[in-house]
């Protein structure tokens, strides 16, 4: 598998090649919202972090855990004011 950079922008063809799925599967994933993408000039553009989220759900879970921990600290700090 080639390296996917989180902030890089990929076309559907590049995403399909990285994920090793068919064209119809990519279309279905986009339609169902499994992959978040932006449409530019009639073509979809997908951020690398969306691809990484699909292939590495444990990475996303860790990010959510870190975010919630930080949010809790901020809320506690604000509530003390």
Buried (B, 14 or more C-beta within 10 A) or exposed (E): EEEBEEEEEBBBEBBBEBBEBEEEEBEEBBEEEEBEBEEEEEEBBBBBBBBBBBEEEEEEEEEEEEEEEEEEEEEEEEEEE
